[in-house]
Amino acid sequence: RLIRSRHPYGGAVALSVVLAGGTLTASDGESGDSSKLNNSKGYNRTLISDRARIYAAIKDIPRLPELDFEPTQRYRESTAAEVLHPLIDGADCIAVPGAYFGDEGKGKTVDAIARHKHVTVVARVNSGENAGHTVIGPTGHKYDFHLCPSGLLTPGKVNAIGPECVMDPVSFMEREVSQLLKTKVEYKDRLFVGNVHLVCPHHKLLDLMGSWKNPNLSTLQGMGPVHASKARRKGLRLDHLFNDRADAKKRLEQDLIEYWGLLSVLGITEKELLEKASKNTKIQKHVLDFISAPDKSDYVLSLFDRYVVHNEAFPARADVSHLLRSTVAKGEKVLLEGPQSFWLDNAAEKFWDSGTSANTGAAGMLCASRLNPVGLNPLVINIHKSPGSSRVGGGASPCSFVPQNYFSITDANAVDFRAMNLEWRDVSKAFFDSIQPNGLVKPGVYRNATGAYDLGVAMAAATCVHPTHLEFGVTSGRPRVVGFFDCVAQAELIACQGPFCSISAFDRGDDYDEYGVCVAYVFSHPEGKSMISNGRTFESGTVIKAGEQLPTQQILEFCHPVVRKVKGWRDTPIFARNPKWSSQQHPVAELPKPVCDMIAIIEHFTNTEVISIGNGPRGDEIIYIKRK
């Protein structure tokens, strides 16, 4: 049945589904266009044709032995004191990176670790405002942070933004600090900003010009251009604003050469740039005003004077690297909160050309912290998310329900998804029924009163708007591409920075009859071509298993998942506030069998050690687990 609600994961869900099946419909006043996703329109026709051709080429691959693995491991509910705290006790520095492509729910684990009495400092040490994370405060208020560490909502903890971060001070004050001021979160003696590199308006405009024909493929936060300035030793750091203005102006004008040059090379006038930028909701007013400013450097420096130098609300400044080293030297512990994820790391060459501009894996975070690695005892707790593992942006995504660029090409969003009037139970059953005995997903069409849709498109849309998922980027607002849990990618991640992992949003399985875990890929080039990655040749039909050499994105673009189905746990829900879970005696002696099976399958194929699973959005809604 349909109700008006606000699901605890945050975000309004008008006319949404009670978690017992139901229709995911448009709310009052919405005017979606489901025809964008109809299988007879535009790119959808190509998608249907491509899927049929690819499936015909690989449908007869033999069933893999991996699909016959029967999990037997069982798990019991434990406590943070028994599972998490001993790991923290043995570490000086705890890093919490994303294990997939961002948006994994890192904030909850950061909050749980930050509550440890010996963890005194929580820091963001690299990347910028293109990394968004949603944090639920102790009163239930939802905060959308980008640079602010989640530890700000943990009383008594010092929080820091390190010098390898990049910051647009205007965005930082208007989008983040404003939330703290509005909700009266005390931060003046608890939040310190290092000598960050500054994101200026021209960096965001360079981002726009660099994606002139497809601006939706970028967050338009200026990340690539500002990191390029930083690498070229151009532009401004925070300290420049507090010292010689003539020097700051000179440095800024040198950095602006690229802005003027790209306008010239592309043949774009500032009038045309302003017109284009004005139509894009991601471009902020201070960036638009920059285009019209007669003296660009004076405009930027005056702007930053207003928002930083002469602004009492701007946080205190500090040498954050020194702060972190001093904290460890005193025998206390520091917590590094990861932006983005391992696979979006600029140093992760497998997905390098669609990643971010900073090194956001565990090694990159430790490097950016400037902690001395000699004698340091680091702990890495990777964060994944499932069911509904997701990705935003461009690039290959072998385990997704639709191609990674599908939503950008069709320009589809939540309103369009709800206009499809999808029945969650009906769509998900049809989709998981399409998984064949050899683990391949057979293409199909889903039909209802609003039209006919590629089955994967229907599943992707239904998943994105499901009240427990709401898969839309915090920074971009775009639909996230969702799919199966990817054991092939996870195995490589764990080999690089494992074994520990927390899987958030596990309670989503409360509304699944079935779900799927990818245990291998099949490569199939549409033209039958072979491709080479790091010396290995991949022919059409090549199977890539978890633990084997992972090819680069150019090959992964033509890879397709081999899926091992798992049962959902609708009859034995684990959501923290579901009466069936909360009324049990805790800790629970044995978790539901489907929950255990999925954890055991992931651990078996990836060498992951799962230490906890999420069962709600709040920091304390985590189930710590021990093997029986």
NORQUIFEN-V898082 format. One line per field, one symbol per residue. ss: DSSP state (H for helix, E for strand, - for the rest). A space follows every 50 residues. Layout:
ss=???
This chain:
ss=-EEEEE-----EEEEEE-----EE---------HHHH-----HHHHHHHH HHHHHHHH------HHHH------EEE--HHHHHHHHHH---EEEE-E-- E----HHHHHHHHH----EEEEEE--E-----EEEE-----EEEE----H HHH----EEEE---EEE-HHHHHHHHHHHHHH--------EEE---EE-- HHHHHHHHHH----HHH-----HHHHHHHHH-----EHHHHH--HHHHHH HHHHH-HHHHHHHHHH---HHHHHHHHH------HHHHHHHH---HHHHH HHHHHHHHH------EE--HHHHHHHHHH---EEEEE------------- -HHH-------HHHHHHHH--------EEE-EEEE---EEE--------E -----HHHHH---HHHHHH--EEHHHHHHHHHH-E-----E---EEEE-- EEEEHHHHHHHHHHH------E------E-EEE-EEHHHHHHHHHHH--E EEEE-HHHHHH--EEEEEEEEEE-------EEE--EEE----EEE----- --HHHH--EEEEEEEEE--HHH------HHHH----------HHHHHHHH HHHHHH--EEEEEE-------EEEEEE-
